[in-house]
Amino acid sequence: MAQLSDDCFAHGGRLMRVDEALALLAEKVGRVTESEEVALNQALGRILVEDVMARVAMPPQDNSAVDGYAIYFDDLEPFGETRLPLRGRAAAGHPMAELAERGHAVRIFTGAVMPNGPDTVMMQEDCQVEDGIVTIPPGISRGANRRHAGENFAAGNRVLAAGQRLRPQDLGQAAAAGRHELTVSEPLRVALFSTGDELVEPGEPLPAGSIYDSNRYTIQGLLAGLGCEVSDLGILRDQRQAMQMALAQAAVDHDLIVTSGGVSVGEEDHIKAAVEAHGALHAWRLAIKPGRPIALGQVARVPFVGLPGNPVAVMVTFLTIVRPMIYRMMGGSDLEAHRYKVRAAFDHKKKKDRREWLRARLVADGKGGWQAEKFPRQGAGILASLVESDGLVELPEDLTSLESGAMVDFLPYNEVIL
């Protein structure tokens, strides 16, 4: 297993812009996983680590796009109906062997190889057939309804690029290219903890001063959605020695360690000391809201990520920093999620030099478009703001005042959460 260099996350501690943080990660973090061959039906969601080259052209031969009649375009009357006798039949998997004669029409079905000679296909819905004669209306163009060999891809073409995460349509493309196995990244093995004496497992009695542990389940879902192999190692109590032992053990057989909570400077936050007992830890202060603090380091040279304790901050810092980092660690290259321009249905003031994400839902604007309505409670601890919204409105660092009606970037959850 490849590993990151010692102390690769060192940083001066000043506030960093998001773009600067991502550039630093791009410089410091590379692939750590091995490759494996998997069958197509096991490759969904995996990161492709080798280009896929087509072994055959697709389609291999010219074929019909519709059920209808294959004809020579030059046999058609230019301004009136054409009547041609039917002779021959071509079906998918059963090509017509003989040459099709001029002055005749061949019955053909969708996907069938084009007979030798005809260059155009009339849809059966546009024709009339009686006593073996097909009547064809005028107006068709030469080559209509004919798929050409190799129009999807030619033999030898690259049909899938290394670094992409495989979607259902990608598996179909690989199959069409003649591949039954693909070379993919092994799943990233992630050890996941929550930290804090106040945390209780859902379903257990809730003592005074305690809360149910929700972050671990959110993070586990986010990790699983990225194709990681997650070890849920439960709740770490605020006991430094126990934390040190748990982290050291996790570093033995995992590629990444992720925790939430316990990374501030309070005297009961023991994660920093526990990590530093086996490596190094650096607090990155990001110029973002919510979720400014995130801890990055190594435990015995295995990367460590300490996320904030507030639920919304967990989500934002994961999507902003951890998601692209994990993709890099598995060899992924398609890191940038798509934003969509929508109209803001609210006013907002923000600080300069800080990027903000506001939870919002999309509603129809009555003009055929969409507008973003801000969730009324934007606190970093309000998990309901994530549950009851469709995505995040992203406000850039230089913006200080947003007026209703302005266009904003909207990041739907389904772009980053699978």
N, C-alpha and C positions, 0 to 999 in steps of 0.2 A: 504493500500500500504506500503510495506517495504521501508525503507530509509537507506541511508548510514550514517555512524557515522560522527559526527562533525569533520571537519578539516582533513578528511581522506587522503587528497592529499598533506599534508605537506611534503616538501622536502627541502634539504639544498640549492638548487639552482645551484649546480655544474653540469657540463656536465654529462649526464647519457647515457650509452649505451642502445641500444634498448632492449636487453634481460633483462637488469636490470629494465627498465621501465615496461616491460610486467610482470615481476615477482612481481613488486610492485603493479600493477593493479590487478593481480591475488590474492594477499593478501588482498587488500582493497575493491575490488568490487565484489559484489554477485548479485544474482537475486533480482529484486525489483518488478517484475510484478506478477499478480495473474494468476491463471489457469482458463481455460474454456474448455468446451466440444464443439467440432465443428464437423459437418458432414465431411466425407471424401472429398467431392467436395469443401469444404471451407478450407482445411488444407494445401494446397500447400504453401510452403515458410515459414510455421510457425515452431516454435521450439517445439519439442516434450518434454513433461516434465514427462512422465511416460513410462516405458518400455511397449512394445506391445508384449503380449504373444499369441501364436497361439491357437485358440480354436479347430482347427481340423488339421489333417495332410494334407500336400499338396505334391503330389496328394493324395486323400483319399485311392485310390486303385491303383494297378499296371495298367498301360494303355499303349496304343500303341503310339509311337512317329511318325508314318508314316501311310499313306494309304497302305494296302498290305494284307498279308495273315499270320494268326497266326498258328503256327505249333509246334509239338513236335520236338525238335532238334534231339532226338534219332531216329526219323523216316527218317532222311535224309541219302542218300547215301554219304559216305565220299569222294569218288573220281569221282563221275559222277552225272548226272542229276537225280532228284527225281520227280516222277509223283504222285500227290496225288489228290483224288477226293475232290471237294468242298462240305462242308456241314456246314451250319450255317452262321450267320451274326451278327456282333457286330458293332454298331455305337455309337458315342458320345451321352450320355444321354439315350441310349437304350442297356443296357448290355444283353449279351446272357445268359439266365438262366440255360440251361442244360449243363451237362458235355460234353466237346468236346472229341470225340472218337479218340483213337490212329489210325494212318494211314489215317487221313483226314486233310484238311486245312480249316480254318475258314476265311471268308472274314471279314476284319476289317478295321476301318477307324481311322484317327488321333484323339487321345483323348478318344477313346473307351476303356472301362474297358477290360482287358485281360480275355478271356474265361477261365473257370476253366479247367486246364490241360496244354494247350500249354505254352511254355516258351520262344518262339522266334518269331519274326515277319520279314517276307521277304517283302522288298519294291516291290510295284506292278510294278515299272519300270524294275525290274530285272527278272520278271517272264513272262511266256506266259500262256494264258488260252485258251483252246479250248474244246468245248463239255463238260463243267463242270469239266475238268481236268486241274490243275495248274502244270506247269513244272518249277522246281526250280533248278537253277544252283548250283554247289558245291562252297564251300569257305566261307559260312556264319559262324559266331561264335555263340556259345550258348548264348542266352539272348539278341541277337542283337535287337535294335529298341524297347526295352521294357523299359518303365519308371517304376521305383519302387515306391511303396507307401512311402510317407514321404521323397523323395529325395530332395525336396525343403526345407521342414522343417517338424518336427514331432509335434504332438499335445503337447502343453505345452512348446515348445521352445520359447525363446525370438527371435522375428523376427525383431524388431526395438529397438534401444537403446535410452533412455532418453537423451536429450541434442543435438540430431542431428536436422538439418534443413531439413524439409521434401521436397523431390524431387518427380517428377512424379512416378518414379519406386517404391519409398517408399509407396506411396498411393496404388499402385497396390499390393504390398506385404501385406499391412494391410488388404486390401479387401480380398485377398486370404486366410488370416488367420481368416476371419470371422468377422472382425471389420467394423462397419459402422460409428462409431464416434471415435475421438481421443482426448486425453487430451493434450492441447497445452498451451503455454504461450500467454497471451494477448499481443497485439502489444505494444511495447514501445512508449509512447506518447512523442514526441519530439517537443519542440518549437524552431523554427529556425529564426534567425535574420541575417541581414548584418548590418555593422556599417560604418558610414563615411558620411560627408557632400558632398564628391565628387561623391557619387554613384547616378545613375539615373536608373529608371526602363526602361528596353528595350522597344522601341517603342515611348518613349517620346523624345522631343527635347533635344539635348545634348549641354549644355552651355560650354563655354571655361573652361578648367581645370577640367572637369568632365569625368567620364567613366561610361559605362553601367555596372550594377551589374550582373556579371556572376557567382561569387562564390556561391551565394544562390541557383542558379538553379543546379549547379554541386552537391552541398551538398544535396539538396533535392532529387536528383536522387539517390545518394549513400544511403541515409537513406531509401528511399522507396524500394530500392533493397534489403535491409536487413529485410524488413517486418515491418518497423516502421510506426506509424501513425503520419504524419508530419503536424504541424500547421505552415504554412508560415506566419510569422508575419511581413514581409516586412523589410524596412530599418530603422535602428535607427540612428537618427542624432546625431552629437557630442554635445549633451546637457546632462549634467550629471543628472539633476533632471528627465528629461524624460526617460533616460536610467534606472534609479533606479526604477521608477514606472513601466516601461514595464517589467523589469526582475522580480520584485515582483509579478506582475500579472501572468506572465508565470509560476512561481513556484507553483501557486495555483492548477493547474490542468494538470501538465505535469510531466513526470518522468525524463526528461533530457532537458537541455537548451544548444543549440549550436549556436555560433556566428562565424563570420569570420572578421578579421581585428580588429584594435583598441586595441591590447593587448601588444603593446610595451611600452616603458617608455617615449614616447613623451608627451608633455604637452597637446596635443589635443587627446590623447588616454584615454578616460574616462571609459572604461569598468572596469578596475581594481577597481577604486573607487566605481563604481556603484554596482559591485558584493560585495565588502567588506562592503557596507552599510547594506547588508542583510545576510552576511555570511563570507566567506573567499575565497581567490584566491591565487594560487601558480603558478609561472611561472616555467615550466619544460624546461630546456635547454638540448635538446637531441643531442647526438653526431651523427647527421645525416645530409645529404645534398641531396636534399633541405629540408627546413622546420624545422630548429632547434627550434624555440620557439613554445610552446603550453601551454595554460593556463588551469589549472584544479582546480576546486573548488566547492563550494556549494552556492546556493542562497536559504536561508531558508531550508537548508539540502537537496535540490534537486540538483543533480550533474550538474555542469556547465563545458562546454568545449569551450574554445576560440581558434579557429584555426587561423593560419596566414592569411595575406591578399593576398599574391601571389598565383595565381591559382594552380601552380604545387605543391607548398608547402602545399596547402590545401589538394590536392589529396593524397600526400605521407603521411602526418601526419594522415589523416583520415584512410587510409588503414593500417598504422602501429599501431596506438594507439586507435583510436575511434572504428574501426570495431571490434576488439576483446573485447573492453570494452562493446559495445552494446550487443554483443552476450552473454557476462557474465550477463549483466543486465536482459536478457530474459531467462537465464537458459541454454544457449548453451554451449556445451563442445567441439565441433569440430571447434577449433579456428584457426588452422594452415593451411594456404593456401599452395598448392603444388607448388614447384619450379621445373623447368625442366632444365637439363643440355644441353646447346647449345654451339657452338663455337663462340667466339668473332671475329668479322670482323673489329676490330679497336684496336688501342693502347690507353692507358689512364693512367694518373698519378693522384694519390689522396693522401690526408693526412692520416697518420697513426692514429689509434684510432677513426676513423669516418666511419660509414657505409654510402655508397652512393647508390643512385638509378639513373640509366641513362635510359632515354626513348629510346627505340629501336624498330625496326621492324624486323620480321623474313623473311629471304629469303633463297631459296634453295641453298645449297652449291655445287650442281652438283655431289655429291657423295652419294645421297640418304639421306642426313641429312639436318640440318638447322643451319644457322648462324645468329647472331644478328648484325644488322647494326645500329650504334648509330645515333640518330637524330642530325643533324649538329648544332642546336642551343639548348643549355641545360639550358638557363636561367630560374629561378624560376617563371618568369612572362609570359613565352611563352606558352600559352594555346594550340597553334598549335602543340607543341611537344607531347602533350597527344592525340590530335585528329589524328595525322598522324603516330602514333606508335602502336605497338601491345601489348606492355607491358614494364616491367621494368627489366633491368639488375641489379642484386643486388651484390654489391661489399662489402665484409666483412671488419671489422675494421682493421685487421692486414695486409691487402693487401695495397701496396703502388704503385705498377707498374703492369699494365696489358699489355701483348703483344698480338697482333693479332694472332689468332689460339688457344689461351688458352680456356679451358672450363670454363663457367661461369653459375651462377644460373639465370634462366629467370622466371619471374613471369608474366604470361599472364593476361591481364585485366579481361578476362572472368573467371579467378579463384576467383576473389575478387569483381567483379562488375557484378551484375545480371540485 
